[in-house]
Amino acid sequence: MTAPTAPTAPRPEILAAFEEAKGFMPVDEGLALYAVAGEAAALGLPLVEIGTYCGRSTLLLAEAARAAGVMAVTVDHHRGSEEQQPGWEYHDPEVVDPVVGRMDTLTTFRRTLHAAGLEDRVIALVGRSPQIAALWQAPAGLVFIDGGHTDEHATADYEGWAPHVADGGLLVIHDVFPDPADGGQAPYRIYCRALASGAFTEVAVHGSLRVLRRTGAGI
């Protein structure tokens, strides 16, 4: 019996929800993420996202997970990354908690999932990525790294989560810019490290999105 083929695009209402959601991923990269998530979901393992923000890319992982009958897991402390703090370019005052005076994207994220009807396909882990990675025990069909963009945070995300990518699974890194004029270099450096490790082989490039398959041991 032939296994069912993963959909090549999300349902129109999910793509519309993605386009409406707060976030920074362009549509073409989002569609590429959805496609590779569908491929990885065929392994029957969870799809893990590091860096949730308001759930824009989570919608696409959840939709791929729904189609394959697996779960999407998303990890974030929901206090915003460095460039999202007050005074920085990507700060959004709409996601500041007026009571505590700090960013809190968790409520917006939950509303995003609820509106799209995908709450039952997502497990949201609220906390710091390295702390959660230290407790995580399961292999993942896909790990999507899109968290903090400092070397400290990108390296911690890579070291904490890349070991959990299953054999044949995918490591996807966002905001990879070989030219420093285009963007920060921390994601590019962990991408180079993954290639140099011999554990991962690049299989696709979509804008700033890099897709690598686990083809060896280690990180």
QUIURNOR-V345294 format. One line per field, one symbol per residue. ss: DSSP state (2 for helix, 1 for strand, 0 for the rest). psi: psi as a letter, one per 20 degrees, with the letter a starting at -180 (. if undefined). burial: + if it has 9 or more other ideal C-beta (glycine too) atoms within 8 Angstrom, else -. Layout:
ss->???
psi->???
burial->???
This chain:
ss->000000000002222222220000002222222222222220000111110000022222222222220001111100000222000000002221100001100222222222220022211111002222222000011111100000222222222222221111111110000000000002222222222220011111110011111100000
psi->ppqqpqqiqrqhhhhghghhqqaipqghhghgggghhhghhiikrqpppongdjjghhghghghgghikaqppppqikjqagijrpirhjpoihkpoigikrqnjgggghhggghikjhijpooooapghgghhipiqqqhppoolbqjrhgggghgghhhhiiprpirppppqloohohihrqighhhhghggghhihqppiqpncjpppqqojrqa.
burial->-----+---+---++-++--+++-+---+++++++++++++++-++++++++++++++++++++++++-+++++++-+-++++++--+--+---++------++++-+++-++--+-+--++-++---++-++------++++++++++---++++++++++-+++--+++++++++--------++++++-+++-+-++-+-+-+-+++++++----+
